[in-house]
């Protein structure tokens, strides 16, 4: 019996040892989040005003009693992680906290998330500068910080983000110049810097050969148009202080939407721009253009649907050839210096396809084509403040006409 005791004791110890090893194997095999990444998540949450973290928001689900990348169910919403094939640690690759109304600052610690590919904090109330450490996130493909209160200039080494495909910092309080180094973002397809306080000239961005959307509207940019990327589909530069001619736009053959409104552009609106093969919306209103070249367009497949040239200095007769642009539904040539009669061909386009026609605040004379007085024609627009014989019963005439003294030689101003 005495001899059996050591043997039994050995067997018991051996069983316990095996049980402990089996218990620890999942811990060694389990891929947990890298500790430094967890610390960044903590810092992000600590930089947010707790009052703005509602019970339904993603940040409320960040429970640090669990592992971020191993959490199941409703924990750590708004993040994605790598799934390593070995025993290495998981890394944070995506943070998406859009639209939860968080108030606070973006912690500089975010620069330690070196595997991050997407950072989306749009539509919140972040304030203060964009940390310079963001430039360390060299794997970023999308940086989306629109609709916040970020201030200051762009991070000085932002040019390091060579893989960035979408950069949207619109509707903040950013200032300073737009750095020419952005032209090194060869993967960029969207650049949105609108509704900020950027000033200076637009840098040469022709190197962004994949860029299809450029929105720099509502800033304080001045100077002439630089060389622009050839593949642009949407170009929005309205509400700045830009000047000079726009003839270079004719090279952008993929352009679908062009907005240059509320600037100081002058000269001619060239027919090559009006007939760009893909262009569907053109707004060059509130500028200083004096002529518009509207050639007869025989191709019924023209894409131009919206033409807005109001509040310029265009003069002469209304272009009859405008009726050859078969896709047009909206025409606004109001607040210019056009004179003469309304072409009868315009009447034939009323309601179908022209649903919006604004000829107001010009110096047009004479009577109306008969279709203008047809109450069955459904049309939105205005003929007010001209020198027309415009019956008060016609809706388009509401607002009255110019005084007779204004109509003597008025169109020649």
PyMOL commands that set and color helices and strands:
alter all, ss='L'
color gray80, all
select helices_A, chain A and resi 2-29+35-46+50-52+58-61+108-112+132-136+158-160+180-184+247-251+271-274+320-324+344-349+370-373+395-397+404-407+410-412
alter helices_A, ss='H'
color red, helices_A
select strands_A, chain A and resi 79-81+92-96+103-104+118-120+125-129+142-144+149-152+166-168+173-176+190-192+197-200+213-215+220-223+234-236+241-244+257-259+264-269+281-283+288-292+306-308+315-317+330-332+337-340+356-358+363-366+380-382+387-388
alter strands_A, ss='S'
color yellow, strands_A
deselect
rebuild
show_as cartoon
